[in-house]
Amino acid sequence: MKEINLIAAQKDIEDALSAIETMEEILKNETPSKDSIKEKFVFLSGKVQQLENILKEEGILD
C-alpha cells in the first residue's frame, strides 16, 4: 500500500472510530436530536466512502 494512502486510511479510521465513540456517548448520556444523529451518521458514511476509495485505488476492493 502506498505510504500516502496508508496514512490517509489510518486517519479516516481514527476519525470514524472517534465519531462512533462520540455517538455512543451521546446516546448513553442524553436524548440526542435527530439532526445530531444524522450529522454524525453522514460524517461516518463519508469516512467509510473515503476508505472504500483508498482500498479500490490500492486494488484491495473491486
PDBQT receptor file of N, H, CA, C and O in Angstrom, charges set to zero:
ATOM      1  N   MET A   1       0.856  -1.172   0.000  1.00  0.00    +0.000 N 
ATOM      2  CA  MET A   1       0.000   0.000   0.000  1.00  0.00    +0.000 C 
ATOM      3  C   MET A   1       0.900   1.233   0.000  1.00  0.00    +0.000 C 
ATOM      4  O   MET A   1       1.881   1.295   0.741  1.00  0.00    +0.000 OA
ATOM      5  N   LYS A   2       0.562   2.204  -0.828  1.00  0.00    +0.000 N 
ATOM      6  H   LYS A   2      -0.235   2.154  -1.430  1.00  0.00    +0.000 HD
ATOM      7  CA  LYS A   2       1.333   3.444  -0.886  1.00  0.00    +0.000 C 
ATOM      8  C   LYS A   2       1.295   4.131   0.480  1.00  0.00    +0.000 C 
ATOM      9  O   LYS A   2       0.272   4.124   1.163  1.00  0.00    +0.000 OA
ATOM     10  N   GLU A   3       2.419   4.720   0.861  1.00  0.00    +0.000 N 
ATOM     11  H   GLU A   3       3.250   4.726   0.305  1.00  0.00    +0.000 HD
ATOM     12  CA  GLU A   3       2.537   5.372   2.169  1.00  0.00    +0.000 C 
ATOM     13  C   GLU A   3       1.478   6.450   2.363  1.00  0.00    +0.000 C 
ATOM     14  O   GLU A   3       0.880   6.542   3.435  1.00  0.00    +0.000 OA
ATOM     15  N   ILE A   4       1.241   7.259   1.345  1.00  0.00    +0.000 N 
ATOM     16  H   ILE A   4       1.726   7.183   0.475  1.00  0.00    +0.000 HD
ATOM     17  CA  ILE A   4       0.248   8.342   1.455  1.00  0.00    +0.000 C 
ATOM     18  C   ILE A   4      -1.150   7.773   1.680  1.00  0.00    +0.000 C 
ATOM     19  O   ILE A   4      -1.931   8.319   2.460  1.00  0.00    +0.000 OA
ATOM     20  N   ASN A   5      -1.462   6.676   0.995  1.00  0.00    +0.000 N 
ATOM     21  H   ASN A   5      -0.827   6.232   0.361  1.00  0.00    +0.000 HD
ATOM     22  CA  ASN A   5      -2.770   6.044   1.163  1.00  0.00    +0.000 C 
ATOM     23  C   ASN A   5      -2.892   5.380   2.524  1.00  0.00    +0.000 C 
ATOM     24  O   ASN A   5      -3.963   5.396   3.130  1.00  0.00    +0.000 OA
ATOM     25  N   LEU A   6      -1.806   4.797   3.007  1.00  0.00    +0.000 N 
ATOM     26  H   LEU A   6      -0.936   4.784   2.514  1.00  0.00    +0.000 HD
ATOM     27  CA  LEU A   6      -1.814   4.181   4.328  1.00  0.00    +0.000 C 
ATOM     28  C   LEU A   6      -2.080   5.227   5.407  1.00  0.00    +0.000 C 
ATOM     29  O   LEU A   6      -2.875   5.000   6.319  1.00  0.00    +0.000 OA
ATOM     30  N   ILE A   7      -1.417   6.359   5.298  1.00  0.00    +0.000 N 
ATOM     31  H   ILE A   7      -0.771   6.543   4.557  1.00  0.00    +0.000 HD
ATOM     32  CA  ILE A   7      -1.615   7.452   6.263  1.00  0.00    +0.000 C 
ATOM     33  C   ILE A   7      -3.048   7.965   6.188  1.00  0.00    +0.000 C 
ATOM     34  O   ILE A   7      -3.674   8.201   7.222  1.00  0.00    +0.000 OA
ATOM     35  N   ALA A   8      -3.575   8.139   4.981  1.00  0.00    +0.000 N 
ATOM     36  H   ALA A   8      -3.067   7.947   4.141  1.00  0.00    +0.000 HD
ATOM     37  CA  ALA A   8      -4.948   8.621   4.810  1.00  0.00    +0.000 C 
ATOM     38  C   ALA A   8      -5.946   7.613   5.369  1.00  0.00    +0.000 C 
ATOM     39  O   ALA A   8      -6.924   7.995   6.011  1.00  0.00    +0.000 OA
ATOM     40  N   ALA A   9      -5.702   6.329   5.127  1.00  0.00    +0.000 N 
ATOM     41  H   ALA A   9      -4.908   6.019   4.605  1.00  0.00    +0.000 HD
ATOM     42  CA  ALA A   9      -6.603   5.294   5.634  1.00  0.00    +0.000 C 
ATOM     43  C   ALA A   9      -6.590   5.265   7.160  1.00  0.00    +0.000 C 
ATOM     44  O   ALA A   9      -7.642   5.152   7.789  1.00  0.00    +0.000 OA
ATOM     45  N   GLN A  10      -5.414   5.364   7.746  1.00  0.00    +0.000 N 
ATOM     46  H   GLN A  10      -4.560   5.456   7.235  1.00  0.00    +0.000 HD
ATOM     47  CA  GLN A  10      -5.311   5.389   9.210  1.00  0.00    +0.000 C 
ATOM     48  C   GLN A  10      -6.058   6.579   9.789  1.00  0.00    +0.000 C 
ATOM     49  O   GLN A  10      -6.755   6.446  10.795  1.00  0.00    +0.000 OA
ATOM     50  N   LYS A  11      -5.920   7.734   9.167  1.00  0.00    +0.000 N 
ATOM     51  H   LYS A  11      -5.353   7.842   8.350  1.00  0.00    +0.000 HD
ATOM     52  CA  LYS A  11      -6.612   8.948   9.640  1.00  0.00    +0.000 C 
ATOM     53  C   LYS A  11      -8.123   8.775   9.532  1.00  0.00    +0.000 C 
ATOM     54  O   LYS A  11      -8.859   9.129  10.452  1.00  0.00    +0.000 OA
ATOM     55  N   ASP A  12      -8.583   8.229   8.406  1.00  0.00    +0.000 N 
ATOM     56  H   ASP A  12      -7.985   7.942   7.659  1.00  0.00    +0.000 HD
ATOM     57  CA  ASP A  12     -10.019   8.016   8.228  1.00  0.00    +0.000 C 
ATOM     58  C   ASP A  12     -10.563   7.024   9.261  1.00  0.00    +0.000 C 
ATOM     59  O   ASP A  12     -11.657   7.214   9.791  1.00  0.00    +0.000 OA
ATOM     60  N   ILE A  13      -9.808   5.981   9.540  1.00  0.00    +0.000 N 
ATOM     61  H   ILE A  13      -8.919   5.826   9.109  1.00  0.00    +0.000 HD
ATOM     62  CA  ILE A  13     -10.234   5.000  10.541  1.00  0.00    +0.000 C 
ATOM     63  C   ILE A  13     -10.300   5.642  11.921  1.00  0.00    +0.000 C 
ATOM     64  O   ILE A  13     -11.266   5.436  12.655  1.00  0.00    +0.000 OA
ATOM     65  N   GLU A  14      -9.281   6.417  12.278  1.00  0.00    +0.000 N 
ATOM     66  H   GLU A  14      -8.496   6.584  11.682  1.00  0.00    +0.000 HD
ATOM     67  CA  GLU A  14      -9.274   7.104  13.568  1.00  0.00    +0.000 C 
ATOM     68  C   GLU A  14     -10.451   8.073  13.683  1.00  0.00    +0.000 C 
ATOM     69  O   GLU A  14     -11.109   8.132  14.722  1.00  0.00    +0.000 OA
ATOM     70  N   ASP A  15     -10.714   8.826  12.625  1.00  0.00    +0.000 N 
ATOM     71  H   ASP A  15     -10.180   8.778  11.781  1.00  0.00    +0.000 HD
ATOM     72  CA  ASP A  15     -11.836   9.766  12.630  1.00  0.00    +0.000 C 
ATOM     73  C   ASP A  15     -13.174   9.033  12.761  1.00  0.00    +0.000 C 
ATOM     74  O   ASP A  15     -14.062   9.468  13.494  1.00  0.00    +0.000 OA
ATOM     75  N   ALA A  16     -13.303   7.927  12.046  1.00  0.00    +0.000 N 
ATOM     76  H   ALA A  16     -12.582   7.574  11.450  1.00  0.00    +0.000 HD
ATOM     77  CA  ALA A  16     -14.544   7.150  12.105  1.00  0.00    +0.000 C 
ATOM     78  C   ALA A  16     -14.747   6.568  13.497  1.00  0.00    +0.000 C 
ATOM     79  O   ALA A  16     -15.856   6.611  14.030  1.00  0.00    +0.000 OA
ATOM     80  N   LEU A  17     -13.695   6.027  14.086  1.00  0.00    +0.000 N 
ATOM     81  H   LEU A  17     -12.794   5.992  13.653  1.00  0.00    +0.000 HD
ATOM     82  CA  LEU A  17     -13.812   5.475  15.436  1.00  0.00    +0.000 C 
ATOM     83  C   LEU A  17     -14.167   6.563  16.449  1.00  0.00    +0.000 C 
ATOM     84  O   LEU A  17     -14.964   6.338  17.359  1.00  0.00    +0.000 OA
ATOM     85  N   SER A  18     -13.585   7.713  16.287  1.00  0.00    +0.000 N 
ATOM     86  H   SER A  18     -12.937   7.896  15.548  1.00  0.00    +0.000 HD
ATOM     87  CA  SER A  18     -13.901   8.833  17.172  1.00  0.00    +0.000 C 
ATOM     88  C   SER A  18     -15.371   9.236  17.033  1.00  0.00    +0.000 C 
ATOM     89  O   SER A  18     -16.038   9.516  18.029  1.00  0.00    +0.000 OA
ATOM     90  N   ALA A  19     -15.862   9.264  15.817  1.00  0.00    +0.000 N 
ATOM     91  H   ALA A  19     -15.320   9.037  15.008  1.00  0.00    +0.000 HD
ATOM     92  CA  ALA A  19     -17.273   9.599  15.587  1.00  0.00    +0.000 C 
ATOM     93  C   ALA A  19     -18.185   8.565  16.222  1.00  0.00    +0.000 C 
ATOM     94  O   ALA A  19     -19.217   8.912  16.798  1.00  0.00    +0.000 OA
ATOM     95  N   ILE A  20     -17.812   7.305  16.120  1.00  0.00    +0.000 N 
ATOM     96  H   ILE A  20     -16.974   7.023  15.652  1.00  0.00    +0.000 HD
ATOM     97  CA  ILE A  20     -18.616   6.240  16.738  1.00  0.00    +0.000 C 
ATOM     98  C   ILE A  20     -18.623   6.389  18.255  1.00  0.00    +0.000 C 
ATOM     99  O   ILE A  20     -19.671   6.267  18.889  1.00  0.00    +0.000 OA
ATOM    100  N   GLU A  21     -17.456   6.653  18.835  1.00  0.00    +0.000 N 
ATOM    101  H   GLU A  21     -16.605   6.752  18.320  1.00  0.00    +0.000 HD
ATOM    102  CA  GLU A  21     -17.371   6.843  20.283  1.00  0.00    +0.000 C 
ATOM    103  C   GLU A  21     -18.217   8.031  20.735  1.00  0.00    +0.000 C 
ATOM    104  O   GLU A  21     -18.898   7.958  21.758  1.00  0.00    +0.000 OA
ATOM    105  N   THR A  22     -18.176   9.107  19.984  1.00  0.00    +0.000 N 
ATOM    106  H   THR A  22     -17.623   9.166  19.153  1.00  0.00    +0.000 HD
ATOM    107  CA  THR A  22     -18.982  10.280  20.308  1.00  0.00    +0.000 C 
ATOM    108  C   THR A  22     -20.471   9.953  20.231  1.00  0.00    +0.000 C 
ATOM    109  O   THR A  22     -21.247  10.352  21.099  1.00  0.00    +0.000 OA
ATOM    110  N   MET A  23     -20.863   9.225  19.189  1.00  0.00    +0.000 N 
ATOM    111  H   MET A  23     -20.233   8.900  18.483  1.00  0.00    +0.000 HD
ATOM    112  CA  MET A  23     -22.267   8.830  19.049  1.00  0.00    +0.000 C 
ATOM    113  C   MET A  23     -22.703   7.956  20.219  1.00  0.00    +0.000 C 
ATOM    114  O   MET A  23     -23.808   8.124  20.734  1.00  0.00    +0.000 OA
ATOM    115  N   GLU A  24     -21.853   7.029  20.644  1.00  0.00    +0.000 N 
ATOM    116  H   GLU A  24     -20.955   6.892  20.225  1.00  0.00    +0.000 HD
ATOM    117  CA  GLU A  24     -22.173   6.164  21.781  1.00  0.00    +0.000 C 
ATOM    118  C   GLU A  24     -22.389   6.980  23.045  1.00  0.00    +0.000 C 
ATOM    119  O   GLU A  24     -23.344   6.749  23.786  1.00  0.00    +0.000 OA
ATOM    120  N   GLU A  25     -21.498   7.939  23.290  1.00  0.00    +0.000 N 
ATOM    121  H   GLU A  25     -20.722   8.127  22.688  1.00  0.00    +0.000 HD
ATOM    122  CA  GLU A  25     -21.623   8.776  24.479  1.00  0.00    +0.000 C 
ATOM    123  C   GLU A  25     -22.902   9.608  24.445  1.00  0.00    +0.000 C 
ATOM    124  O   GLU A  25     -23.596   9.737  25.454  1.00  0.00    +0.000 OA
ATOM    125  N   ILE A  26     -23.201  10.162  23.291  1.00  0.00    +0.000 N 
ATOM    126  H   ILE A  26     -22.637  10.058  22.472  1.00  0.00    +0.000 HD
ATOM    127  CA  ILE A  26     -24.422  10.957  23.157  1.00  0.00    +0.000 C 
ATOM    128  C   ILE A  26     -25.641  10.091  23.429  1.00  0.00    +0.000 C 
ATOM    129  O   ILE A  26     -26.556  10.508  24.140  1.00  0.00    +0.000 OA
ATOM    130  N   LEU A  27     -25.658   8.895  22.871  1.00  0.00    +0.000 N 
ATOM    131  H   LEU A  27     -24.915   8.556  22.293  1.00  0.00    +0.000 HD
ATOM    132  CA  LEU A  27     -26.812   8.004  23.043  1.00  0.00    +0.000 C 
ATOM    133  C   LEU A  27     -26.941   7.507  24.479  1.00  0.00    +0.000 C 
ATOM    134  O   LEU A  27     -28.055   7.280  24.951  1.00  0.00    +0.000 OA
ATOM    135  N   LYS A  28     -25.823   7.332  25.181  1.00  0.00    +0.000 N 
ATOM    136  H   LYS A  28     -24.918   7.516  24.798  1.00  0.00    +0.000 HD
ATOM    137  CA  LYS A  28     -25.859   6.863  26.567  1.00  0.00    +0.000 C 
ATOM    138  C   LYS A  28     -26.289   7.962  27.535  1.00  0.00    +0.000 C 
ATOM    139  O   LYS A  28     -27.043   7.705  28.474  1.00  0.00    +0.000 OA
ATOM    140  N   ASN A  29     -25.816   9.172  27.311  1.00  0.00    +0.000 N 
ATOM    141  H   ASN A  29     -25.204   9.381  26.549  1.00  0.00    +0.000 HD
ATOM    142  CA  ASN A  29     -25.921  10.220  28.320  1.00  0.00    +0.000 C 
ATOM    143  C   ASN A  29     -26.990  11.268  28.078  1.00  0.00    +0.000 C 
ATOM    144  O   ASN A  29     -27.274  12.070  28.968  1.00  0.00    +0.000 OA
ATOM    145  N   GLU A  30     -27.575  11.281  26.921  1.00  0.00    +0.000 N 
ATOM    146  H   GLU A  30     -27.344  10.630  26.199  1.00  0.00    +0.000 HD
ATOM    147  CA  GLU A  30     -28.577  12.306  26.647  1.00  0.00    +0.000 C 
ATOM    148  C   GLU A  30     -29.533  11.819  25.566  1.00  0.00    +0.000 C 
ATOM    149  O   GLU A  30     -29.303  10.799  24.915  1.00  0.00    +0.000 OA
ATOM    150  N   THR A  31     -30.576  12.554  25.400  1.00  0.00    +0.000 N 
ATOM    151  H   THR A  31     -30.763  13.382  25.928  1.00  0.00    +0.000 HD
ATOM    152  CA  THR A  31     -31.512  12.261  24.331  1.00  0.00    +0.000 C 
ATOM    153  C   THR A  31     -31.095  13.100  23.131  1.00  0.00    +0.000 C 
ATOM    154  O   THR A  31     -31.334  14.307  23.093  1.00  0.00    +0.000 OA
ATOM    155  N   PRO A  32     -30.477  12.461  22.163  1.00  0.00    +0.000 N 
ATOM    156  CA  PRO A  32     -29.961  13.227  21.028  1.00  0.00    +0.000 C 
ATOM    157  C   PRO A  32     -31.070  13.664  20.082  1.00  0.00    +0.000 C 
ATOM    158  O   PRO A  32     -32.120  13.029  19.984  1.00  0.00    +0.000 OA
ATOM    159  N   SER A  33     -30.812  14.748  19.399  1.00  0.00    +0.000 N 
ATOM    160  H   SER A  33     -29.959  15.264  19.478  1.00  0.00    +0.000 HD
ATOM    161  CA  SER A  33     -31.752  15.196  18.389  1.00  0.00    +0.000 C 
ATOM    162  C   SER A  33     -31.533  14.389  17.118  1.00  0.00    +0.000 C 
ATOM    163  O   SER A  33     -30.454  13.837  16.903  1.00  0.00    +0.000 OA
ATOM    164  N   LYS A  34     -32.541  14.324  16.293  1.00  0.00    +0.000 N 
ATOM    165  H   LYS A  34     -33.418  14.772  16.468  1.00  0.00    +0.000 HD
ATOM    166  CA  LYS A  34     -32.420  13.629  15.012  1.00  0.00    +0.000 C 
ATOM    167  C   LYS A  34     -31.324  14.270  14.165  1.00  0.00    +0.000 C 
ATOM    168  O   LYS A  34     -30.577  13.576  13.475  1.00  0.00    +0.000 OA
ATOM    169  N   ASP A  35     -31.233  15.588  14.222  1.00  0.00    +0.000 N 
ATOM    170  H   ASP A  35     -31.839  16.152  14.783  1.00  0.00    +0.000 HD
ATOM    171  CA  ASP A  35     -30.213  16.293  13.441  1.00  0.00    +0.000 C 
ATOM    172  C   ASP A  35     -28.803  15.935  13.900  1.00  0.00    +0.000 C 
ATOM    173  O   ASP A  35     -27.897  15.801  13.078  1.00  0.00    +0.000 OA
ATOM    174  N   SER A  36     -28.615  15.780  15.204  1.00  0.00    +0.000 N 
ATOM    175  H   SER A  36     -29.351  15.889  15.872  1.00  0.00    +0.000 HD
ATOM    176  CA  SER A  36     -27.311  15.422  15.747  1.00  0.00    +0.000 C 
ATOM    177  C   SER A  36     -26.900  14.032  15.279  1.00  0.00    +0.000 C 
ATOM    178  O   SER A  36     -25.764  13.826  14.851  1.00  0.00    +0.000 OA
ATOM    179  N   ILE A  37     -27.816  13.090  15.361  1.00  0.00    +0.000 N 
ATOM    180  H   ILE A  37     -28.738  13.258  15.709  1.00  0.00    +0.000 HD
ATOM    181  CA  ILE A  37     -27.535  11.733  14.917  1.00  0.00    +0.000 C 
ATOM    182  C   ILE A  37     -27.274  11.709  13.419  1.00  0.00    +0.000 C 
ATOM    183  O   ILE A  37     -26.352  11.039  12.952  1.00  0.00    +0.000 OA
ATOM    184  N   LYS A  38     -28.087  12.440  12.671  1.00  0.00    +0.000 N 
ATOM    185  H   LYS A  38     -28.835  12.983  13.050  1.00  0.00    +0.000 HD
ATOM    186  CA  LYS A  38     -27.926  12.478  11.220  1.00  0.00    +0.000 C 
ATOM    187  C   LYS A  38     -26.558  13.055  10.857  1.00  0.00    +0.000 C 
ATOM    188  O   LYS A  38     -25.876  12.525   9.980  1.00  0.00    +0.000 OA
ATOM    189  N   GLU A  39     -26.158  14.124  11.517  1.00  0.00    +0.000 N 
ATOM    190  H   GLU A  39     -26.712  14.554  12.230  1.00  0.00    +0.000 HD
ATOM    191  CA  GLU A  39     -24.876  14.769  11.240  1.00  0.00    +0.000 C 
ATOM    192  C   GLU A  39     -23.720  13.790  11.458  1.00  0.00    +0.000 C 
ATOM    193  O   GLU A  39     -22.825  13.692  10.618  1.00  0.00    +0.000 OA
ATOM    194  N   LYS A  40     -23.735  13.069  12.575  1.00  0.00    +0.000 N 
ATOM    195  H   LYS A  40     -24.462  13.149  13.257  1.00  0.00    +0.000 HD
ATOM    196  CA  LYS A  40     -22.677  12.103  12.863  1.00  0.00    +0.000 C 
ATOM    197  C   LYS A  40     -22.705  10.950  11.870  1.00  0.00    +0.000 C 
ATOM    198  O   LYS A  40     -21.655  10.474  11.439  1.00  0.00    +0.000 OA
ATOM    199  N   PHE A  41     -23.899  10.502  11.506  1.00  0.00    +0.000 N 
ATOM    200  H   PHE A  41     -24.752  10.889  11.857  1.00  0.00    +0.000 HD
ATOM    201  CA  PHE A  41     -24.020   9.404  10.565  1.00  0.00    +0.000 C 
ATOM    202  C   PHE A  41     -23.501   9.803   9.183  1.00  0.00    +0.000 C 
ATOM    203  O   PHE A  41     -22.821   9.015   8.526  1.00  0.00    +0.000 OA
ATOM    204  N   VAL A  42     -23.811  11.002   8.745  1.00  0.00    +0.000 N 
ATOM    205  H   VAL A  42     -24.364  11.643   9.278  1.00  0.00    +0.000 HD
ATOM    206  CA  VAL A  42     -23.330  11.489   7.449  1.00  0.00    +0.000 C 
ATOM    207  C   VAL A  42     -21.805  11.589   7.463  1.00  0.00    +0.000 C 
ATOM    208  O   VAL A  42     -21.148  11.216   6.492  1.00  0.00    +0.000 OA
ATOM    209  N   PHE A  43     -21.245  12.091   8.559  1.00  0.00    +0.000 N 
ATOM    210  H   PHE A  43     -21.779  12.395   9.348  1.00  0.00    +0.000 HD
ATOM    211  CA  PHE A  43     -19.797  12.169   8.703  1.00  0.00    +0.000 C 
ATOM    212  C   PHE A  43     -19.183  10.773   8.621  1.00  0.00    +0.000 C 
ATOM    213  O   PHE A  43     -18.210  10.561   7.898  1.00  0.00    +0.000 OA
ATOM    214  N   LEU A  44     -19.750   9.830   9.358  1.00  0.00    +0.000 N 
ATOM    215  H   LEU A  44     -20.540  10.003   9.945  1.00  0.00    +0.000 HD
ATOM    216  CA  LEU A  44     -19.249   8.466   9.379  1.00  0.00    +0.000 C 
ATOM    217  C   LEU A  44     -19.355   7.819   8.004  1.00  0.00    +0.000 C 
ATOM    218  O   LEU A  44     -18.433   7.130   7.568  1.00  0.00    +0.000 OA
ATOM    219  N   SER A  45     -20.452   8.032   7.336  1.00  0.00    +0.000 N 
ATOM    220  H   SER A  45     -21.201   8.592   7.690  1.00  0.00    +0.000 HD
ATOM    221  CA  SER A  45     -20.638   7.492   5.986  1.00  0.00    +0.000 C 
ATOM    222  C   SER A  45     -19.582   8.034   5.025  1.00  0.00    +0.000 C 
ATOM    223  O   SER A  45     -19.069   7.301   4.180  1.00  0.00    +0.000 OA
ATOM    224  N   GLY A  46     -19.263   9.307   5.157  1.00  0.00    +0.000 N 
ATOM    225  H   GLY A  46     -19.679   9.903   5.844  1.00  0.00    +0.000 HD
ATOM    226  CA  GLY A  46     -18.238   9.923   4.323  1.00  0.00    +0.000 C 
ATOM    227  C   GLY A  46     -16.868   9.300   4.557  1.00  0.00    +0.000 C 
ATOM    228  O   GLY A  46     -16.119   9.060   3.611  1.00  0.00    +0.000 OA
ATOM    229  N   LYS A  47     -16.546   9.041   5.812  1.00  0.00    +0.000 N 
ATOM    230  H   LYS A  47     -17.154   9.235   6.581  1.00  0.00    +0.000 HD
ATOM    231  CA  LYS A  47     -15.266   8.416   6.136  1.00  0.00    +0.000 C 
ATOM    232  C   LYS A  47     -15.190   7.006   5.561  1.00  0.00    +0.000 C 
ATOM    233  O   LYS A  47     -14.156   6.605   5.027  1.00  0.00    +0.000 OA
ATOM    234  N   VAL A  48     -16.280   6.255   5.668  1.00  0.00    +0.000 N 
ATOM    235  H   VAL A  48     -17.120   6.580   6.102  1.00  0.00    +0.000 HD
ATOM    236  CA  VAL A  48     -16.315   4.906   5.109  1.00  0.00    +0.000 C 
ATOM    237  C   VAL A  48     -16.138   4.972   3.592  1.00  0.00    +0.000 C 
ATOM    238  O   VAL A  48     -15.436   4.141   3.016  1.00  0.00    +0.000 OA
ATOM    239  N   GLN A  49     -16.762   5.943   2.947  1.00  0.00    +0.000 N 
ATOM    240  H   GLN A  49     -17.332   6.619   3.414  1.00  0.00    +0.000 HD
ATOM    241  CA  GLN A  49     -16.619   6.108   1.499  1.00  0.00    +0.000 C 
ATOM    242  C   GLN A  49     -15.173   6.429   1.125  1.00  0.00    +0.000 C 
ATOM    243  O   GLN A  49     -14.656   5.901   0.140  1.00  0.00    +0.000 OA
ATOM    244  N   GLN A  50     -14.521   7.288   1.901  1.00  0.00    +0.000 N 
ATOM    245  H   GLN A  50     -14.940   7.716   2.701  1.00  0.00    +0.000 HD
ATOM    246  CA  GLN A  50     -13.123   7.618   1.641  1.00  0.00    +0.000 C 
ATOM    247  C   GLN A  50     -12.237   6.384   1.778  1.00  0.00    +0.000 C 
ATOM    248  O   GLN A  50     -11.337   6.166   0.967  1.00  0.00    +0.000 OA
ATOM    249  N   LEU A  51     -12.496   5.574   2.811  1.00  0.00    +0.000 N 
ATOM    250  H   LEU A  51     -13.227   5.752   3.470  1.00  0.00    +0.000 HD
ATOM    251  CA  LEU A  51     -11.735   4.339   2.982  1.00  0.00    +0.000 C 
ATOM    252  C   LEU A  51     -11.954   3.393   1.809  1.00  0.00    +0.000 C 
ATOM    253  O   LEU A  51     -11.007   2.789   1.304  1.00  0.00    +0.000 OA
ATOM    254  N   GLU A  52     -13.193   3.268   1.384  1.00  0.00    +0.000 N 
ATOM    255  H   GLU A  52     -13.962   3.758   1.794  1.00  0.00    +0.000 HD
ATOM    256  CA  GLU A  52     -13.511   2.415   0.246  1.00  0.00    +0.000 C 
ATOM    257  C   GLU A  52     -12.752   2.870  -0.999  1.00  0.00    +0.000 C 
ATOM    258  O   GLU A  52     -12.214   2.047  -1.739  1.00  0.00    +0.000 OA
ATOM    259  N   ASN A  53     -12.712   4.171  -1.223  1.00  0.00    +0.000 N 
ATOM    260  H   ASN A  53     -13.149   4.839  -0.621  1.00  0.00    +0.000 HD
ATOM    261  CA  ASN A  53     -11.992   4.706  -2.384  1.00  0.00    +0.000 C 
ATOM    262  C   ASN A  53     -10.502   4.387  -2.325  1.00  0.00    +0.000 C 
ATOM    263  O   ASN A  53      -9.901   4.032  -3.339  1.00  0.00    +0.000 OA
ATOM    264  N   ILE A  54      -9.908   4.512  -1.145  1.00  0.00    +0.000 N 
ATOM    265  H   ILE A  54     -10.396   4.801  -0.321  1.00  0.00    +0.000 HD
ATOM    266  CA  ILE A  54      -8.489   4.196  -0.985  1.00  0.00    +0.000 C 
ATOM    267  C   ILE A  54      -8.247   2.709  -1.260  1.00  0.00    +0.000 C 
ATOM    268  O   ILE A  54      -7.303   2.345  -1.962  1.00  0.00    +0.000 OA
ATOM    269  N   LEU A  55      -9.102   1.861  -0.704  1.00  0.00    +0.000 N 
ATOM    270  H   LEU A  55      -9.869   2.156  -0.134  1.00  0.00    +0.000 HD
ATOM    271  CA  LEU A  55      -8.941   0.420  -0.920  1.00  0.00    +0.000 C 
ATOM    272  C   LEU A  55      -9.141   0.026  -2.364  1.00  0.00    +0.000 C 
ATOM    273  O   LEU A  55      -8.482  -0.893  -2.851  1.00  0.00    +0.000 OA
ATOM    274  N   LYS A  56     -10.038   0.702  -3.058  1.00  0.00    +0.000 N 
ATOM    275  H   LYS A  56     -10.573   1.448  -2.662  1.00  0.00    +0.000 HD
ATOM    276  CA  LYS A  56     -10.218   0.451  -4.500  1.00  0.00    +0.000 C 
ATOM    277  C   LYS A  56      -8.989   0.898  -5.274  1.00  0.00    +0.000 C 
ATOM    278  O   LYS A  56      -8.526   0.200  -6.176  1.00  0.00    +0.000 OA
ATOM    279  N   GLU A  57      -8.462   2.065  -4.918  1.00  0.00    +0.000 N 
ATOM    280  H   GLU A  57      -8.839   2.632  -4.186  1.00  0.00    +0.000 HD
ATOM    281  CA  GLU A  57      -7.266   2.592  -5.586  1.00  0.00    +0.000 C 
ATOM    282  C   GLU A  57      -6.087   1.634  -5.420  1.00  0.00    +0.000 C 
ATOM    283  O   GLU A  57      -5.271   1.478  -6.329  1.00  0.00    +0.000 OA
ATOM    284  N   GLU A  58      -6.009   1.007  -4.276  1.00  0.00    +0.000 N 
ATOM    285  H   GLU A  58      -6.671   1.133  -3.538  1.00  0.00    +0.000 HD
ATOM    286  CA  GLU A  58      -4.909   0.076  -3.989  1.00  0.00    +0.000 C 
ATOM    287  C   GLU A  58      -5.177  -1.317  -4.559  1.00  0.00    +0.000 C 
ATOM    288  O   GLU A  58      -4.316  -2.193  -4.474  1.00  0.00    +0.000 OA
ATOM    289  N   GLY A  59      -6.363  -1.531  -5.138  1.00  0.00    +0.000 N 
ATOM    290  H   GLY A  59      -7.062  -0.819  -5.207  1.00  0.00    +0.000 HD
ATOM    291  CA  GLY A  59      -6.689  -2.834  -5.715  1.00  0.00    +0.000 C 
ATOM    292  C   GLY A  59      -7.106  -3.861  -4.688  1.00  0.00    +0.000 C 
ATOM    293  O   GLY A  59      -7.153  -5.055  -4.987  1.00  0.00    +0.000 OA
ATOM    294  N   ILE A  60      -7.411  -3.412  -3.473  1.00  0.00    +0.000 N 
ATOM    295  H   ILE A  60      -7.372  -2.443  -3.230  1.00  0.00    +0.000 HD
ATOM    296  CA  ILE A  60      -7.823  -4.320  -2.414  1.00  0.00    +0.000 C 
ATOM    297  C   ILE A  60      -9.300  -4.660  -2.560  1.00  0.00    +0.000 C 
ATOM    298  O   ILE A  60      -9.712  -5.788  -2.289  1.00  0.00    +0.000 OA
ATOM    299  N   LEU A  61     -10.091  -3.689  -2.985  1.00  0.00    +0.000 N 
ATOM    300  H   LEU A  61      -9.756  -2.772  -3.204  1.00  0.00    +0.000 HD
ATOM    301  CA  LEU A  61     -11.515  -3.895  -3.259  1.00  0.00    +0.000 C 
ATOM    302  C   LEU A  61     -11.745  -3.720  -4.752  1.00  0.00    +0.000 C 
ATOM    303  O   LEU A  61     -11.005  -3.015  -5.438  1.00  0.00    +0.000 OA
ATOM    304  N   ASP A  62     -12.777  -4.372  -5.229  1.00  0.00    +0.000 N 
ATOM    305  H   ASP A  62     -13.379  -4.944  -4.672  1.00  0.00    +0.000 HD
ATOM    306  CA  ASP A  62     -13.148  -4.242  -6.657  1.00  0.00    +0.000 C 
ATOM    307  C   ASP A  62     -14.035  -3.058  -6.874  1.00  0.00    +0.000 C 
ATOM    308  O   ASP A  62     -14.444  -2.792  -8.004  1.00  0.00    +0.000 OA
TER     309      ASP A  62
